[in-house]
């Protein structure tokens, strides 16, 4: 049986994965800070996984890895790439 923290992590990962699969050309997932605009983008071609309840690792096609701390993110939504 999973503890509630592990269930939340799996739910978040599944939700973001579902959002990513529904992306069309010209759109991406934006991770926003409260006081700033978009800070991180997740593209359809990127791989990602949850490291724990608060951290997401994004693996880019060019080999770069980006770590996002969800504690500082106020909103996750689908946006146009040109929005950034």
N, CA, C and O atoms as CSV, one atom per row, in Angstrom:
chain,resi,resn,atom,element,x,y,z
A,1,UNK,N,N,0.835,-1.180,0.000
A,1,UNK,CA,C,0.000,0.000,0.000
A,1,UNK,C,C,0.886,1.252,0.000
A,1,UNK,O,O,1.862,1.326,0.746
A,2,UNK,N,N,0.544,2.221,-0.830
A,2,UNK,CA,C,1.325,3.442,-0.936
A,2,UNK,C,C,0.939,4.433,0.155
A,2,UNK,O,O,-0.226,4.518,0.543
A,3,UNK,N,N,1.929,5.187,0.649
A,3,UNK,CA,C,1.583,6.257,1.576
A,3,UNK,C,C,1.065,7.438,0.773
A,3,UNK,O,O,1.238,7.477,-0.445
A,4,UNK,N,N,0.434,8.403,1.431
A,4,UNK,CA,C,-0.211,9.517,0.727
A,4,UNK,C,C,0.795,10.373,-0.046
A,4,UNK,O,O,0.449,10.908,-1.099
A,5,UNK,N,N,2.016,10.515,0.441
A,5,UNK,CA,C,3.030,11.284,-0.271
A,5,UNK,C,C,3.403,10.634,-1.592
A,5,UNK,O,O,3.546,11.320,-2.604
A,6,UNK,N,N,3.560,9.328,-1.590
A,6,UNK,CA,C,3.900,8.586,-2.799
A,6,UNK,C,C,2.742,8.643,-3.793
A,6,UNK,O,O,2.977,8.768,-4.995
A,7,UNK,N,N,1.500,8.555,-3.320
A,7,UNK,CA,C,0.334,8.649,-4.190
A,7,UNK,C,C,0.269,10.019,-4.853
A,7,UNK,O,O,-0.034,10.115,-6.042
A,8,UNK,N,N,0.550,11.084,-4.095
A,8,UNK,CA,C,0.541,12.435,-4.643
A,8,UNK,C,C,1.590,12.605,-5.722
A,8,UNK,O,O,1.350,13.260,-6.736
A,9,UNK,N,N,2.759,12.012,-5.500
A,9,UNK,CA,C,3.846,12.094,-6.470
A,9,UNK,C,C,3.450,11.383,-7.763
A,9,UNK,O,O,3.699,11.896,-8.854
A,10,UNK,N,N,2.839,10.215,-7.646
A,10,UNK,CA,C,2.405,9.455,-8.815
A,10,UNK,C,C,1.301,10.206,-9.542
A,10,UNK,O,O,1.301,10.248,-10.773
A,11,UNK,N,N,0.355,10.804,-8.812
A,11,UNK,CA,C,-0.712,11.582,-9.429
A,11,UNK,C,C,-0.147,12.784,-10.186
A,11,UNK,O,O,-0.585,13.054,-11.305
A,12,UNK,N,N,0.799,13.502,-9.617
A,12,UNK,CA,C,1.396,14.664,-10.264
A,12,UNK,C,C,2.125,14.237,-11.527
A,12,UNK,O,O,1.981,14.867,-12.574
A,13,UNK,N,N,2.895,13.183,-11.435
A,13,UNK,CA,C,3.633,12.697,-12.596
A,13,UNK,C,C,2.674,12.262,-13.701
A,13,UNK,O,O,2.904,12.574,-14.870
A,14,UNK,N,N,1.620,11.559,-13.358
A,14,UNK,CA,C,0.639,11.114,-14.343
A,14,UNK,C,C,-0.084,12.292,-14.982
A,14,UNK,O,O,-0.341,12.281,-16.185
A,15,UNK,N,N,-0.412,13.297,-14.195
A,15,UNK,CA,C,-1.099,14.485,-14.711
A,15,UNK,C,C,-0.215,15.244,-15.690
A,15,UNK,O,O,-0.673,15.632,-16.765
A,16,UNK,N,N,1.048,15.461,-15.328
A,16,UNK,CA,C,1.964,16.175,-16.213
A,16,UNK,C,C,2.214,15.349,-17.483
A,16,UNK,O,O,2.288,15.903,-18.580
A,17,UNK,N,N,2.341,14.052,-17.334
A,17,UNK,CA,C,2.542,13.181,-18.499
A,17,UNK,C,C,1.333,13.268,-19.443
A,17,UNK,O,O,1.502,13.333,-20.661
A,18,UNK,N,N,0.133,13.271,-18.890
A,18,UNK,CA,C,-1.075,13.394,-19.699
A,18,UNK,C,C,-1.112,14.751,-20.422
A,18,UNK,O,O,-1.460,14.820,-21.600
A,19,UNK,N,N,-0.753,15.817,-19.714
A,19,UNK,CA,C,-0.689,17.142,-20.342
A,19,UNK,C,C,0.321,17.136,-21.490
A,19,UNK,O,O,0.052,17.675,-22.564
A,20,UNK,N,N,1.479,16.526,-21.257
A,20,UNK,CA,C,2.540,16.491,-22.259
A,20,UNK,C,C,2.086,15.728,-23.501
A,20,UNK,O,O,2.382,16.146,-24.620
A,21,UNK,N,N,1.375,14.621,-23.322
A,21,UNK,CA,C,0.915,13.824,-24.462
A,21,UNK,C,C,-0.101,14.575,-25.315
A,21,UNK,O,O,-0.221,14.301,-26.509
A,22,UNK,N,N,-0.828,15.510,-24.729
A,22,UNK,CA,C,-1.852,16.268,-25.447
A,22,UNK,C,C,-1.308,17.524,-26.134
A,22,UNK,O,O,-2.055,18.229,-26.812
A,23,UNK,N,N,-0.022,17.805,-25.964
A,23,UNK,CA,C,0.567,18.992,-26.580
A,23,UNK,C,C,0.552,18.869,-28.100
A,23,UNK,O,O,0.770,17.792,-28.654
A,24,UNK,N,N,0.291,19.990,-28.758
A,24,UNK,CA,C,0.362,20.060,-30.213
A,24,UNK,C,C,1.502,21.009,-30.579
A,24,UNK,O,O,2.100,21.642,-29.709
A,25,UNK,N,N,1.794,21.097,-31.879
A,25,UNK,CA,C,2.881,21.972,-32.334
A,25,UNK,C,C,2.669,23.397,-31.852
A,25,UNK,O,O,1.561,23.929,-31.910
A,26,UNK,N,N,3.737,24.000,-31.380
A,26,UNK,CA,C,3.677,25.386,-30.931
A,26,UNK,C,C,3.287,25.548,-29.472
A,26,UNK,O,O,3.223,26.676,-28.983
A,27,UNK,N,N,3.024,24.462,-28.764
A,27,UNK,CA,C,2.628,24.538,-27.363
A,27,UNK,C,C,3.582,23.742,-26.484
A,27,UNK,O,O,4.236,22.805,-26.945
A,28,UNK,N,N,3.653,24.124,-25.224
A,28,UNK,CA,C,4.477,23.437,-24.238
A,28,UNK,C,C,3.847,23.631,-22.859
A,28,UNK,O,O,2.874,24.370,-22.712
A,29,UNK,N,N,4.398,22.977,-21.871
A,29,UNK,CA,C,3.932,23.133,-20.494
A,29,UNK,C,C,4.839,24.146,-19.815
A,29,UNK,O,O,6.061,23.991,-19.814
A,30,UNK,N,N,4.242,25.184,-19.238
A,30,UNK,CA,C,4.998,26.214,-18.541
A,30,UNK,C,C,4.870,26.065,-17.035
A,30,UNK,O,O,3.771,25.884,-16.511
A,31,UNK,N,N,5.988,26.140,-16.348
A,31,UNK,CA,C,6.033,26.134,-14.889
A,31,UNK,C,C,6.302,27.572,-14.469
A,31,UNK,O,O,7.344,28.127,-14.818
A,32,UNK,N,N,5.393,28.179,-13.736
A,32,UNK,CA,C,5.461,29.603,-13.412
A,32,UNK,C,C,5.781,29.829,-11.936
A,32,UNK,O,O,5.245,29.157,-11.055
A,33,UNK,N,N,6.672,30.797,-11.688
A,33,UNK,CA,C,6.866,31.309,-10.334
A,33,UNK,C,C,5.772,32.319,-10.044
A,33,UNK,O,O,5.196,32.876,-10.979
A,34,UNK,N,N,5.467,32.573,-8.786
A,34,UNK,CA,C,4.390,33.492,-8.413
A,34,UNK,C,C,4.662,34.919,-8.887
A,34,UNK,O,O,3.754,35.560,-9.416
A,35,UNK,N,N,5.863,35.428,-8.716
A,35,UNK,CA,C,6.157,36.824,-9.022
A,35,UNK,C,C,6.794,37.038,-10.383
A,35,UNK,O,O,6.998,38.180,-10.794
A,36,UNK,N,N,7.106,35.979,-11.078
A,36,UNK,CA,C,7.778,36.088,-12.357
A,36,UNK,C,C,6.935,35.387,-13.414
A,36,UNK,O,O,5.954,34.720,-13.084
A,37,UNK,N,N,7.301,35.530,-14.653
A,37,UNK,CA,C,6.603,34.843,-15.737
A,37,UNK,C,C,6.998,33.381,-15.770
A,37,UNK,O,O,7.363,32.794,-14.752
A,38,UNK,N,N,6.918,32.810,-16.946
A,38,UNK,CA,C,7.311,31.420,-17.133
A,38,UNK,C,C,8.788,31.288,-16.805
A,38,UNK,O,O,9.601,32.119,-17.209
A,39,UNK,N,N,9.119,30.268,-16.090
A,39,UNK,CA,C,10.532,30.057,-15.789
A,39,UNK,C,C,11.060,28.767,-16.400
A,39,UNK,O,O,12.220,28.709,-16.809
A,40,UNK,N,N,10.233,27.742,-16.468
A,40,UNK,CA,C,10.651,26.466,-17.027
A,40,UNK,C,C,9.628,26.014,-18.057
A,40,UNK,O,O,8.432,26.266,-17.906
A,41,UNK,N,N,10.097,25.350,-19.099
A,41,UNK,CA,C,9.215,24.807,-20.116
A,41,UNK,C,C,9.461,23.312,-20.266
A,41,UNK,O,O,10.599,22.848,-20.190
A,42,UNK,N,N,8.382,22.566,-20.479
A,42,UNK,CA,C,8.459,21.138,-20.768
A,42,UNK,C,C,7.874,20.946,-22.158
A,42,UNK,O,O,6.697,21.223,-22.388
A,43,UNK,N,N,8.704,20.469,-23.087
A,43,UNK,CA,C,8.278,20.252,-24.464
A,43,UNK,C,C,7.782,18.822,-24.646
A,43,UNK,O,O,8.067,17.953,-23.822
A,44,UNK,N,N,7.055,18.585,-25.704
A,44,UNK,CA,C,6.542,17.249,-25.981
A,44,UNK,C,C,7.675,16.241,-26.139
A,44,UNK,O,O,7.525,15.076,-25.770
A,45,UNK,N,N,8.802,16.682,-26.683
A,45,UNK,CA,C,9.930,15.783,-26.935
A,45,UNK,C,C,10.796,15.521,-25.697
A,45,UNK,O,O,11.672,14.657,-25.741
A,46,UNK,N,N,10.574,16.242,-24.600
A,46,UNK,CA,C,11.370,16.074,-23.381
A,46,UNK,C,C,10.910,14.860,-22.584
A,46,UNK,O,O,9.727,14.520,-22.574
A,47,UNK,N,N,11.855,14.216,-21.920
A,47,UNK,CA,C,11.541,13.164,-20.947
A,47,UNK,C,C,11.596,13.800,-19.566
A,47,UNK,O,O,12.379,14.721,-19.332
A,48,UNK,N,N,10.766,13.309,-18.652
A,48,UNK,CA,C,10.803,13.833,-17.285
A,48,UNK,C,C,10.406,12.732,-16.320
A,48,UNK,O,O,9.782,11.743,-16.706
A,49,UNK,N,N,10.773,12.914,-15.068
A,49,UNK,CA,C,10.293,12.045,-13.994
A,49,UNK,C,C,10.390,12.792,-12.668
A,49,UNK,O,O,11.184,13.720,-12.516
A,50,UNK,N,N,9.581,12.375,-11.731
A,50,UNK,CA,C,9.573,12.954,-10.392
A,50,UNK,C,C,10.690,12.305,-9.588
A,50,UNK,O,O,10.781,11.079,-9.516
A,51,UNK,N,N,11.536,13.129,-8.985
A,51,UNK,CA,C,12.597,12.620,-8.117
A,51,UNK,C,C,12.058,12.339,-6.724
A,51,UNK,O,O,12.449,11.371,-6.071
A,52,UNK,N,N,11.150,13.209,-6.281
A,52,UNK,CA,C,10.428,13.036,-5.011
A,52,UNK,C,C,9.180,13.899,-5.101
A,52,UNK,O,O,8.820,14.336,-6.194
A,53,UNK,N,N,8.511,14.157,-3.983
A,53,UNK,CA,C,7.270,14.940,-3.995
A,53,UNK,C,C,7.454,16.357,-4.528
A,53,UNK,O,O,6.493,16.955,-5.012
A,54,UNK,N,N,8.652,16.903,-4.453
A,54,UNK,CA,C,8.877,18.313,-4.768
A,54,UNK,C,C,9.780,18.577,-5.967
A,54,UNK,O,O,9.897,19.724,-6.400
A,55,UNK,N,N,10.414,17.559,-6.507
A,55,UNK,CA,C,11.398,17.775,-7.571
A,55,UNK,C,C,11.058,17.005,-8.841
A,55,UNK,O,O,10.715,15.824,-8.798
A,56,UNK,N,N,11.159,17.700,-9.974
A,56,UNK,CA,C,10.979,17.087,-11.289
A,56,UNK,C,C,12.294,17.244,-12.051
A,56,UNK,O,O,12.886,18.323,-12.056
A,57,UNK,N,N,12.746,16.174,-12.690
A,57,UNK,CA,C,13.916,16.229,-13.562
A,57,UNK,C,C,13.428,16.181,-15.008
A,57,UNK,O,O,12.703,15.267,-15.400
A,58,UNK,N,N,13.835,17.180,-15.799
A,58,UNK,CA,C,13.501,17.224,-17.218
A,58,UNK,C,C,14.778,16.924,-17.999
A,58,UNK,O,O,15.801,17.582,-17.811
A,59,UNK,N,N,14.708,15.933,-18.868
A,59,UNK,CA,C,15.834,15.528,-19.702
A,59,UNK,C,C,15.571,16.032,-21.123
A,59,UNK,O,O,14.640,15.574,-21.786
A,60,UNK,N,N,16.377,16.957,-21.576
A,60,UNK,CA,C,16.226,17.557,-22.906
A,60,UNK,C,C,16.919,16.693,-23.963
A,60,UNK,O,O,17.804,15.896,-23.653
A,61,UNK,N,N,16.496,16.872,-25.211
A,61,UNK,CA,C,17.098,16.116,-26.318
A,61,UNK,C,C,18.586,16.408,-26.472
A,61,UNK,O,O,19.344,15.541,-26.908
A,62,UNK,N,N,19.013,17.620,-26.118
A,62,UNK,CA,C,20.428,17.994,-26.265
A,62,UNK,C,C,21.301,17.474,-25.118
A,62,UNK,O,O,22.493,17.777,-25.061
A,63,UNK,N,N,20.716,16.698,-24.212
A,63,UNK,CA,C,21.465,16.116,-23.110
A,63,UNK,C,C,21.404,16.906,-21.809
A,63,UNK,O,O,21.832,16.413,-20.766
A,64,UNK,N,N,20.878,18.121,-21.860
A,64,UNK,CA,C,20.767,18.946,-20.657
A,64,UNK,C,C,19.690,18.377,-19.731
A,64,UNK,O,O,18.655,17.890,-20.187
A,65,UNK,N,N,19.947,18.449,-18.451
A,65,UNK,CA,C,18.968,18.030,-17.443
A,65,UNK,C,C,18.626,19.245,-16.597
A,65,UNK,O,O,19.512,19.957,-16.124
A,66,UNK,N,N,17.332,19.474,-16.411
A,66,UNK,CA,C,16.861,20.616,-15.629
A,66,UNK,C,C,16.063,20.074,-14.448
A,66,UNK,O,O,15.197,19.217,-14.624
A,67,UNK,N,N,16.349,20.566,-13.258
A,67,UNK,CA,C,15.642,20.157,-12.049
A,67,UNK,C,C,14.722,21.305,-11.624
A,67,UNK,O,O,15.166,22.446,-11.498
A,68,UNK,N,N,13.450,20.999,-11.405
A,68,UNK,CA,C,12.480,22.009,-10.983
A,68,UNK,C,C,12.007,21.680,-9.570
A,68,UNK,O,O,11.553,20.566,-9.306
A,69,UNK,N,N,12.115,22.646,-8.669
A,69,UNK,CA,C,11.604,22.510,-7.311
A,69,UNK,C,C,10.175,23.036,-7.304
A,69,UNK,O,O,9.960,24.239,-7.451
A,70,UNK,N,N,9.203,22.157,-7.137
A,70,UNK,CA,C,7.796,22.536,-7.187
A,70,UNK,C,C,7.359,23.412,-6.018
A,70,UNK,O,O,6.289,24.019,-6.069
A,71,UNK,N,N,8.169,23.485,-4.969
A,71,UNK,CA,C,7.825,24.349,-3.839
A,71,UNK,C,C,7.749,25.816,-4.254
A,71,UNK,O,O,7.040,26.602,-3.625
A,72,UNK,N,N,8.474,26.188,-5.306
A,72,UNK,CA,C,8.513,27.577,-5.748
A,72,UNK,C,C,7.600,27.852,-6.940
A,72,UNK,O,O,7.503,28.991,-7.395
A,73,UNK,N,N,6.940,26.828,-7.444
A,73,UNK,CA,C,6.066,26.960,-8.608
A,73,UNK,C,C,4.635,27.235,-8.144
A,73,UNK,O,O,4.094,26.525,-7.297
A,74,UNK,N,N,4.026,28.294,-8.725
A,74,UNK,CA,C,2.660,28.634,-8.336
A,74,UNK,C,C,1.632,28.141,-9.342
A,74,UNK,O,O,0.451,28.023,-9.014
A,75,UNK,N,N,2.076,27.849,-10.583
A,75,UNK,CA,C,1.122,27.448,-11.614
A,75,UNK,C,C,1.820,26.598,-12.669
A,75,UNK,O,O,2.961,26.859,-13.050
A,76,UNK,N,N,1.104,25.575,-13.131
A,76,UNK,CA,C,1.567,24.746,-14.234
A,76,UNK,C,C,0.446,24.753,-15.260
A,76,UNK,O,O,-0.688,24.381,-14.958
A,77,UNK,N,N,0.778,25.188,-16.503
A,77,UNK,CA,C,-0.268,25.232,-17.526
A,77,UNK,C,C,0.327,25.112,-18.917
A,77,UNK,O,O,1.526,25.313,-19.114
A,78,UNK,N,N,-0.527,24.780,-19.879
A,78,UNK,CA,C,-0.118,24.684,-21.268
A,78,UNK,C,C,-0.120,26.087,-21.862
A,78,UNK,O,O,-1.091,26.832,-21.731
A,79,UNK,N,N,0.985,26.434,-22.517
A,79,UNK,CA,C,1.131,27.763,-23.116
A,79,UNK,C,C,1.724,27.645,-24.516
A,79,UNK,O,O,2.251,26.597,-24.891
A,80,UNK,N,N,1.635,28.725,-25.283
A,80,UNK,CA,C,2.329,28.789,-26.570
A,80,UNK,C,C,3.816,28.971,-26.313
A,80,UNK,O,O,4.201,29.648,-25.360
A,81,UNK,N,N,4.647,28.382,-27.145
A,81,UNK,CA,C,6.099,28.536,-26.990
A,81,UNK,C,C,6.519,29.990,-27.087
A,81,UNK,O,O,7.468,30.406,-26.421
A,82,UNK,N,N,5.831,30.763,-27.902
A,82,UNK,CA,C,6.186,32.170,-28.092
A,82,UNK,C,C,5.821,33.027,-26.889
A,82,UNK,O,O,6.244,34.181,-26.817
A,83,UNK,N,N,5.045,32.498,-25.938
A,83,UNK,CA,C,4.628,33.247,-24.745
A,83,UNK,C,C,5.819,33.645,-23.897
A,83,UNK,O,O,5.826,34.721,-23.300
A,84,UNK,N,N,6.811,32.800,-23.840
A,84,UNK,CA,C,7.963,33.011,-22.984
A,84,UNK,C,C,8.639,34.295,-23.339
A,84,UNK,O,O,9.643,34.655,-22.724
